[in-house]
């Protein structure tokens, strides 16, 4: 069984309980790292400037400050060790994460559905490249 390192643990601690539940299950099966959790204003604007985000602060689900969120509704998680050129590996990882989220929802262990940044329209085709991004859908303000 794999375990999260210190940085991944800290990044996940900033996230909604459903994301913590999900990736606590995923890490049992696949080694992965949570590379980004909550982003403050400066971090979000840097991500936007570098092309890692398409939205300004506070419009990302990674953002907490400035909105009613108590925790981040998005996290960036990558299969470890990271090979940014291996798109198929990211696709397989995302498919596993999404299937795990669906199972955990069916079991009543998660309240929200999850979307991956590689498949924004949720049509089952990973034709976008924000593969590390996983976000909750249908989260109420303040959760």
C-alpha positions in Angstrom: 0.0 0.0 0.0 1.2 3.5 -0.9 1.1 6.5 1.4 1.1 10.3 0.8 4.1 12.3 1.6 4.1 15.4 3.7 3.4 17.9 0.9 0.5 15.8 -0.5 -1.0 15.4 2.9 -0.8 19.1 3.5 -2.4 19.9 0.1 -5.2 17.4 0.7 -5.8 18.8 4.2 -6.9 22.1 2.5 -9.6 20.3 0.4 -13.2 19.3 0.9 -13.7 16.1 2.9 -15.0 14.3 -0.3 -11.7 14.9 -2.0 -9.8 13.7 1.1 -12.0 10.6 1.2 -11.5 9.9 -2.5 -7.7 10.2 -2.6 -7.4 8.3 0.7 -8.9 5.4 -1.2 -7.0 6.0 -4.5 -3.6 6.0 -2.7 -4.3 2.5 -1.5 -4.1 1.3 -5.1 -2.0 3.8 -7.1 1.0 5.8 -6.0 0.2 9.5 -6.6 1.0 13.0 -5.3 -1.3 15.9 -4.6 0.6 18.8 -6.1 -1.8 21.6 -5.5 -4.7 22.1 -3.1 -6.0 25.5 -2.0 -4.6 28.5 -3.8 -4.6 32.0 -2.4 -4.9 35.1 -4.7 -1.2 35.3 -5.5 -0.9 31.6 -6.3 -4.0 31.6 -8.5 -2.8 34.6 -10.5 0.6 32.9 -11.0 -1.2 29.8 -12.2 -3.2 31.9 -14.6 -0.1 33.8 -15.9 1.7 30.5 -16.4 -1.3 29.0 -18.3 -1.9 26.4 -15.6 -5.4 27.9 -15.0 -7.9 29.6 -17.3 -9.5 31.7 -14.5 -8.5 34.6 -12.3 -8.8 34.5 -8.5 -11.3 33.8 -6.9 -13.0 32.0 -9.7 -11.2 28.6 -9.4 -12.5 25.8 -7.3 -9.0 25.8 -5.8 -9.7 29.2 -4.2 -11.0 29.6 -0.7 -10.3 33.2 0.4 -12.7 35.8 -0.9 -15.6 33.3 -1.3 -17.8 31.4 1.1 -15.8 28.2 0.8 -14.2 26.7 3.9 -12.1 24.3 1.9 -10.9 23.9 -1.7 -13.3 22.1 -4.0 -10.4 21.1 -6.4 -7.1 19.4 -6.1 -4.4 18.6 -8.6 -3.2 15.0 -8.3 -0.7 13.2 -10.5 0.4 9.5 -10.8 3.8 9.1 -9.2 6.5 9.2 -10.4 5.4 12.0 -12.7 6.0 11.7 -16.4 4.3 14.7 -17.9 4.7 13.3 -21.4 2.8 10.0 -20.7 -0.7 11.1 -21.5 -2.1 7.6 -21.5 -0.9 7.1 -17.9 -2.7 10.3 -16.9 -5.9 9.0 -18.7 -5.7 5.7 -16.9 -5.2 7.4 -13.6 -8.1 9.8 -14.2 -10.4 6.9 -15.2 -9.5 5.0 -12.0 -10.1 8.1 -9.8 -13.5 8.8 -11.5 -14.5 5.2 -11.1 -13.4 5.2 -7.5 -15.4 8.4 -6.8 -18.5 6.8 -8.4 -18.1 3.7 -6.2 -17.6 5.8 -3.0 -20.8 7.8 -3.9 -22.7 4.6 -4.4 -21.5 3.4 -1.0 -22.6 6.7 0.7 -19.0 7.7 1.5 -19.0 10.7 -0.7 -21.7 13.2 -1.3 -20.5 14.8 -4.6 -19.6 13.8 -8.1 -16.1 14.5 -9.4 -15.0 15.9 -12.7 -11.5 15.7 -14.2 -9.9 18.5 -16.2 -9.0 16.1 -19.0 -12.7 15.7 -19.7 -14.5 18.9 -18.8 -17.7 18.0 -20.6 -17.8 14.6 -19.0 -18.3 12.7 -22.3 -15.7 10.0 -21.4 -13.2 11.4 -23.9 -10.0 12.8 -22.3 -9.5 15.5 -25.0 -8.4 18.4 -22.7 -5.1 18.8 -21.0 -5.7 19.6 -17.4 -5.4 15.9 -16.4 -4.1 16.5 -12.8 -7.2 18.6 -12.0 -10.1 16.9 -10.0 -13.0 19.0 -8.8 -16.3 18.4 -7.0 -19.6 19.1 -8.7 -22.7 20.3 -6.9 -21.0 21.6 -3.8 -23.1 24.1 -1.9 -21.6 27.5 -0.7 -20.0 27.2 2.7 -19.3 23.4 2.6 
